[in-house]
Amino acid sequence: MKTITKIILHRLLTLISSTWRIRVFGECDDIPAVFAFWHGEMLPIWKFFSRKLDKKYAVVSLSKDGQVLAELLEKWNYSLIRGSSSKNSKDVLERATELSKNASIFITPDGPRGPTRKFKNGAAIIAYRSEAPLYLVRAFVSGKFVFKRSWDKFILPLPFSRIRIVISEKQYIPKELSREEVAEKIVQIEKTINSIS
């Protein structure tokens, strides 16, 4: 994407997002933490947390789309960890685990390619290794445009949309769990995030 196009897109998204009417349900009172949310719902969640928390890192893929998102998130006060489950996954996990001791980590566990709403291991592993709490976050939008051809059915809230951000109770993945028990916990976490309403 050409630079001028990206500048226009970033400014347009920032302008539109400033009109969103966001209400929050739930609290995140244990910081630093790991925040996980579905790829298709990410835009209003990124926006909500953009002015929250002093130290926060976003895990963003190395794809072209990821580059566009990365530049937007930098403008929205996020530091970046570049990589995904398919590229540089080991480095991403190691860096995010280390950073999560003093900063909050934001990650889309079904990104960057899906399958949609399938909780991959990354967010859970970061929380497990760092012993940080894991919060699951959903966004419910009243007025939206849905990109139906995208794998994640990406949601773009329209100007002045009403948005509910729902934050789960903190989840913990104890260090004493076996590998099999961690896998079972991740299945439970996926059920939990999909049950949020």
N, C-alpha and C positions, 0 to 999 in steps of 0.2 A: 504494500500500500504506500502510495506516495506521501511524502511528509506533509504537504499542504492538506491532503485529504484526512490524514490522521489528526492534524491539528483541529480541523473543522469538526471531526467526529468527537474528539475529546471534549471540545468546548460545548458541543450540542448535548452530549450526555451529561456533562456537569450542569448545564442550564436546566435540562429536563428534570434531572434528579433533585434539583433544589426545590422543585414544586411538589415532590412526593410527600404525602401525609402518612408518616410512619408511626405506628403504635407498637410498643414492645411488650411482650408477655414473657415473664421469666427473668431471671437475673444471672449474671455471671460475676459472682462475688469472690472467686478464687483465682487470682491472677499472679503469675502467668499461667496460661492454659493453651490447649489445642482446640480450635474451633473447626468443625466439619459441617459442610453443607453441600447440597446437590448442585452440580454444574449448571443445570438449567435455571436455577433460582438465584444464582450468585450475585447478579448485578445489584439488586436492592440491599442484599446483605453486606456486600463490600461497601456500599454507600453508607449504610447505617453505622458500621464500625469505623468509618474513615476518620471520624472526629473523636473516637473513643480510644482510650489506652495510649500510653506514651510510646511503648515499644511493641511493634507488631510487624510480622513478616508474612508475606503472601507467597505460597508455592505456586509458581506459574510455569507452564510448559515452554519448551524451546521452539515451538511451532510459530508460523507466521501470525496466526490468530493470537497465540500466546504473547507475541511481541507487542501487538496492539493493546492487549489487556495490561501487560506489564507497564507500558508507558502511561496508561490511564491511572493505574494503581499508584504509581510513583507520584502523580499529581494529587492523588487522594491520600497522601501521607503514609503509604506503606513502603517498607523496605522489601526487597525481593530475594527469593530463593528460586533459581531457575532450574527446571528439570521436572521429571514426571516418573510415573511407574514404568514407562517404556524407555526413557532416556535419563542416564545419570541417576538412576533410582538409589543406588547405594550412597552416592555422595549427598543426595538430597536428604536421605534419612539421617545420615551422620550429622550434617550441618543443622538440620531442623531440630534434632535431638539436643544438640549442644546449645543452640539458641533458645530452646524452650525453657531452659533453666532460669532465664532472665527476661524473656519476651514471649508474647503470645504468637502462636502459629495458626495461620488460616489456610485451609486446604479443602479442595473439592475431591472427595474420595472416589467418585465415579469418573473423574476426568483423567486425561484430556480426551479420551476417545470412547468412553463407555465400557461396558453396557450401562445404560442409564439406571440410576438409583441402585447400583450394585456397589456395596461398600468394600472397596479394595483395602488392602492391609495397611497402607502407609500411615494414615492418621492414627490408627490404633497402635501401630508399632512405635511411633514417636511418643505417644502418651505412655505406653508401657515402659519404654526404655528410660524416659525422663521422670516417670512417676508424676507427671502433670495431669490435672483433671482434663477430661475431654467433654466439651459441650457440643451438642448437636443442635443445629439451627435450621429452621425452615422459614420460607417467605411465602405468603399468600397475598395475591395481588388482585384487586377488584377490577381495574381497567388495564388491559394489557394487550400487547401484540405477541403472538406465539409463532416462532419460526418452526413451522410444522415439518419442514424437510430436514431440519438439523437433528442429529442423533439424540440430542438432549432435550429437544422441544424447548429451546431457549426462550425465556420470558423477558420481554422488554416492557416494563411498566410505562404506561402513557402519562403525559403531563397531568398532574393533580390526582394521580391514582391514590387510592387508599391501600396501604400495605400493612399487613400484620407480620411482624417478625416474632417468631416463637423460639425461645431458648429452653432447651431441656434442662433437667436437673443434671448436675455434674456426674459424669461416668468415670469410674476408675478401673484400671486393669492392673491388678496387684502383681508385683514382681515375682511372687512365689508361684504363680500359675505355670503349669506346664505348657508346652507348645500346643498340645491338643486342646487344653482348656482356653488358651488365648484364641484359638480358631473358633471355638464355641462362643466365646464372648463376643467376637466380631459379628457372628451370625445374630446374636441377641441385639447388638448395637444397631445393625441394619434394620431389624424389625422395629426397634424403638424409634429411629428417625423417621421411618415410613409410617409410623402410627401417630406421629405428631399432627395435630389438627387445630 
